[in-house]
């Protein structure tokens, strides 16, 4: 038996090196070593690491976003158009939508950047601001906890107050229809109190995954109500020439104040993103955010345009008040809007639940489910009691909303963007800085004129 020579014996290191054999020639596969930082950045995927028990699909998230932006504020679009004119209203609505959508986009984009930097897979709005400041320039690092507290309290007060106002809106719509048919006066406070149990049951829906069908039903009710409203608007519509195409630009700030607070939904952006199965799809050219806001903007323009053409300066704060209450279709609008607002209550209330639960969950680890449902019941009861005690709470919440939404929805996101990308620069000619200056100017206008309008409403309420 002949032994063929196979070359020198393998060295110890060669035994364990991977080989690539081609044409009888062996080559060792050796890749250069990476630094620990490079390896960590490439290895960590915040979206894969996210642990969400009941994640929502893109479609479910889109449904929630549409419901959050299609609130009762849309009914004020005709009167908003009276401050800008037909063509001016279209232009100003698109501009407002671009600013609000951009600020929400900036918030989520910065959150995704910070996920990688801090190896976190999810953060709330307040946490994004705090982490951005703590990892940003030296001058802002001490402001992190303060800004976080401001955002947390601002969101809770605004959305809790909004939920209280929603109970008043629901009760008022049902009250008007019932009084029309019974011919007797019904106490608004009694109607509000009767909503306690239905609202508690709605608040017991455990997460956004199971709340998605409710938001879908709310969208159906709202679309049906708006559909009937559009029927009234296009009936006996006067000629377009009877309405001004443009109104003095000096009146536009009042337009922006109305539309921003009708369209703004910054409080639900991060809760929706945190619950998504594919959070990277929230932003992007054809992302969930752009899809939702495009549809919302179109509906806002249609209602504002047609409502102003139909009623002109006679358009009221809610277009449903211009509809003939004695007619059944108009009564159906009130009921549908009331049901849509009821279904929306769950989504708006989720912001409050998320804030409170994050604050207390670590203190109640023995029976978290019992504590969670007790918290939900207590918060709903508090909101209903507030509405019963002060049924005229709307203008006060409008003032709080004007103050909070202009700051939280417009000014805080651009601050987060500045500190997040402080070390990376702001583009050619510092275009990001100039862009944020314009957004800041827009936010200050909304703050001033939104607060002014709410104060006027409060004064009128108590001087009647």
N, C-alpha and C positions, 0 to 999 in steps of 0.2 A: 504494500500500500504506500503510495507516494504522498507525502505531506507538502502541499503548496505553500509557498511563503506568502503571508498576508500582511507583510509590513511590520513595523515595530509595534510592540504592545501598547495599548491605549493608556495614556496617563490618567491619573485619578480625576482631574478636572474635565478631561475630554469625554469621560464616560457619561457625564451628566449634561453636556452641552447639546442642544438640539442641532441636528444636521439637515442640510438640504443637498441631496445627492443628484447631480445632473451629469450625464455622460461619463459616469464612473468617477467623477471628481466630487469630493465631499467639501462642502462649505459650511462653516458654523454660522448659525443665526444669532447675532449679537446686536442688541439695540442699546443705544446710550441710555444711561440711567437718568431718571427725571428727579427733579427736586421734590421734596415732600409737599411743598405748596402746589406745584403743578399737578401732582398726583391727586391731591385732595380736591382741587377745583374740578378736575376732569371726572373724578370718581363720583362726586356728589351730584345727584339729580334731585332737586327739591320736589319735583312733581311725582317721581317714583317713590320717594321716601314719605310722601304725605299719607297719613293714616286717617282715612275718613270712612266711618262705618256705613253711611248711606250717601254716597256721592251722587251728584245730579249730572244729568247729561247736558249737552250743549242746548238742546231744545227746551229742556226744563228750565235752564238758567235764562234762556231768552224769554220764556213765558213770564218768569218772575221780574225780569228787567222791564218788560213792557208794562206790567201791572204797576210797578213802582213809579214809572214815569207817566203813566196815563191815570193820574189821580183826578180829584175834583177840580184841581186848578185849571184843567183844560176848558172847563165851562166858562172861564173868564176871558178866553181868547178874543171873542168879538169886541169886548170893551177895550182890550189891549190894542186891537187894530185901530181903534178910534184915536189912539195917541200917535199912530205912525202912518195911517192911510193904507190903501189897498196894496200898492206895490211896495211901499215902505215897510208895511207889516210883514210881507213875504221875505224881504231882504233881511229885516231885523230878526225874524224868527230863525232863519238859517244861520245868521251870525251867532245868535244866542245858543243854538244847538251845537254849533261848532265849538264854542268856548266851553260849554258844559261837558261835551263829550271829550274834548281834549284834556280837561282837568281830570276827569275820571280815568282816561287813558294813561296820563302821567302818573297818577297814583298807583295803578296796577303795574305799570312798567317799572317804576322805582321799587315796588315791592318784590318783583321777580329778580331784579338786580341784587337787592339786599338778601334775598333767600340764599343766593350763591355765596355772598360775602360772609354771612353769619351762620351758614349751614342750618337754616331753619326752613321748614316746609310750608308754613302758613303763619300769617300775622294779621292782626286787626288793623283798622285804620290808625288808631292811636299808637299801636306798636310800630307801625311803619314809620310814623313821624319821629318817635323816640329813637329808634334804631338808626334812622338816617342822620339825626343830629349827633348822636353819640359816636358815629363812625365818620362824621364829616369834619369840617374845619374846626380849629381849636375854639373859636369864639362861640360856636353853637352847642358845644358838648354839655354844658351845664343847663341848657334850656330843655333838654330832652324830657325829663320827668314832668316839668311844668307844662310843656306843650301837650304831652300825653294826657295829663289830667284835664286840661282845657278841652281837648277833643272829646274825651270820654264823657265829661259832664255836659258839654254842649250837645252832643248827639243824643244823650239820654233825655235831657230836658226837652229838646225839640221834638223827638219822635214820641216821647210819652205824651207831651201836650197835643201832638197831632192825633194820637189815638183817642184822646179825650174829645177832641173836636170831631173826629169821625163818628163817635157815638151820638153827638148832637146832630150831625148831618143826617145820619140814618133815621134817628127819631123824628126829626123835623119833616123829612119827606113822607114817612108813614103817617105822621100826625096830620099833614095837609090833606092827604087822600081820605083818611078816616073822617076827618071833620067835614069834608065835602059831602060824604055819603050819610053820615049820622046827623048832620045839622047841629051838632052840639060841640061845645069847646072841650078839648081834651088837654090835660096838663102835659106840658113838654117834659117835665121832670119825671112824671109817671112813665111816659114812653121810654125815656132813657133808662130808668130803673128796670124796665121789663127786658132790656137787652143784656142784662148782666149774665144770665145763664147761657144764652147762645154764644156770647163772646168768650166766656170761660171755656166752653166746649171747643170753640175754634182755637183758642190758645193752647189747648192740650195736644194739638197735632205736633208730634215730637220733633220733626226736622223739616228742612226745606225740600227734601225728596218727596215726602208725603204731602207737603203743602203745595206742590206744583199743580196737582189737579184743581185745587181751590183757586189758585191764581188763574188757571185756564178758564174756570167757570166765571170768575170775576171779569176776565177779558171778554167773554161771550156776552155777559150782562151789559158791560159798558158799551160794546160795539152795537148791541141791539138798541140800547138807549140812544146812542149817538146816531144810529141809522134813522130812528123815528124823528130825532131832532133835525137831521138833514132834510127829511121830507118837509117839515114845516118851513125850513129855511129857503128851499128852492120853490115853494109854493108862493105865487104872486110876488116873485122877486123883482124889485125895481131895476132900472137900467144901471149899468156900472158907472155911467157918466154922472149919476147923481151923488156919487161918493168921491172924495178926493183921492187921487193916486198917492200923494205924499202930503204929510203934515209937517209943520215946523220941527226941525231937528231938536229944538229945545224941549219938545214933548216926549222925545224918544226915551229919555231915562225912565219915565213912568212905565213905558212899554216894557223895557228890560226888567224892571222891578217885578212886574206881574209874571212875565214869562219865565224868568230864571227860577222863581220859587214854585212855579207850576211844573217845570220840567226837571228840576234838580232832584237827584236821587243818590247823592254821594254817600249817604249813610248805609245803603244796601250793597254798594259795590264790592267791598272787601268780604262781607259775609257770603255773597254769592260766589265770589272767586274762590274763597276758602273751601266751599263745599263742592266744587266742580270735579268731575272725573278727569277732565283734560283742561286744567286751568290755563295752559298756554294758548288755548283757543279763545280766551276771553278778549284778548286784544289782537291786533292785526288788521289788515285792510278789509278782510271779509270776516272779521271776528264777531263774536256775539255782541260786543258793545256797539260796534258800528251798525250791525244789522238792526238791533233794537232801536237805536236812536234815529236811524234813517226812517223807519216806519213811524215812530212817534212824531218826528218833525213833520212828516207829510200830513198826518191827521191833525196836528195843531194848526198847520197852515190852512187846511180845508175848512175847519170849523171857524177859525178866526175870520177868514176871507168871506165865506158865505154868511156868517152871522152878522158881520158888519155891513155887507151889501143889503141884507134883509132889513135890519133894524137901525142901522146908522148910529147916531149918537144916543138913540133911545135904548141901545143894548144895555142890559143890566149886569151886575157883578157876576151872576150865574145865568147863562143863557136860558136855562129851563124856566126862570121866572118870567120870561117874555112869552112863554107858551100859554095858550088858553087853558086854565085849570079845569074848566067845565067839560072839556073834551076827553074822551077815553084814551086816545093815543098819548095825550100830554100827561095824563095820570099814569099811564104805563111807563113813560119816561122816568117819572119820579120814583116809581117802585123799582125799576131796573137799576137806576143810579144808586138807590139805597142798598139794593142787594149787592151791587158791585163794590160799593164802599165797605159793606160788611165783610165780604170776602177779602178785600184788600187789607182789612184790619190785621189779619194774621201775619202778613208779610211786613207791614210797618212795625208791628209789635215785636217781631223777631229781632229787630235791632236792639230794643230795650232788653229782651231776654238774654241776648248774646252778651251784652255789656255786664249785666248783673251776674249772670252765671259764671263768666270768666273771673269776676271779682270774688265769688264765694265758694266755688266748687272745691277748692283745696281744703276748705274748713269742714266739709261734710262728705267724707269718703266712705262712711259706713253705709248710709242709705241714700245714695245720690239721686236715684230715681224719685223717691218720695219727696226729697227736698226740692228737686227740680219742678215737679208738678205743684207743690205747695207755693213755690215762688211765682209760678205762672198765675195761679189763682189769686194770690195776693196783689200782684201788679195789675191784673185786669180789674179787680175790685176797686183798687185805688183810682184807676183811670175813670171808671164809671162814676164813682163817688165824686170825683172832681167835676165831672160833667154835670151831675145832678146839682151840686152846690153852686156852680157857676155856668149855667147854660149859654151865657154870652161870652164864653172864653175865647171864641174865635179870633177877635182882633188882638187879644193879648198874645196868643200863640203866633199870630201873624207877625207881631213885633219881634218876638223871640226868633222866629224862623228867618225874618229878614236879616237880623243881626248874625245869627249862627250860620245860615246857609251861604251867605256871601263870604264869610270868613272860612268856614269849613270846606265849602264846595269849590271856591275859586282861589283864595289866597293861600291856604295851607298847602294844597297840592303843588303850587309853584315854589313854595319854600322848600318842600321836600325834594323837588327836582334839583334845585340849586345846590343843596348840601350833599345830595347823593352823588352828583357828578362834578363836585367842586374840584377834585384832583384831576379829572379827565379833561376838563376844559368845556367850553360852551359853543364849539363849532366855529366856522369861518366868520370873521367879523363879530364874534360873540352874539350870533343871531338868537341864541336861546335867551340871553339876557334881555334883548330888545323885545322878543316875543312875550316874555313874562312881565315886562313893564306894561305892555298893552293889556294883558290879562288882569294885572293888578289894578290898572285904571278902571277897567270894566267892573271889577269886584267892588271897588270903592263907590262907583256910581250906584251899583245895586244896593250896597249897604245904606247909603244916604237916602236914596229915594224910596227904597223898600221900607225903611224905618219911618220915613216921613208919612208914607201912605197908611201904614198901620197906626201911627199916632193919630192921624186924622180920623180914621175909623173909630178909634177909642173915644175921641172927643165927641164925635157925632153920636155915639152910643149913649153917652151920659149927659148929653145936652138936648135930647129930644123932648 
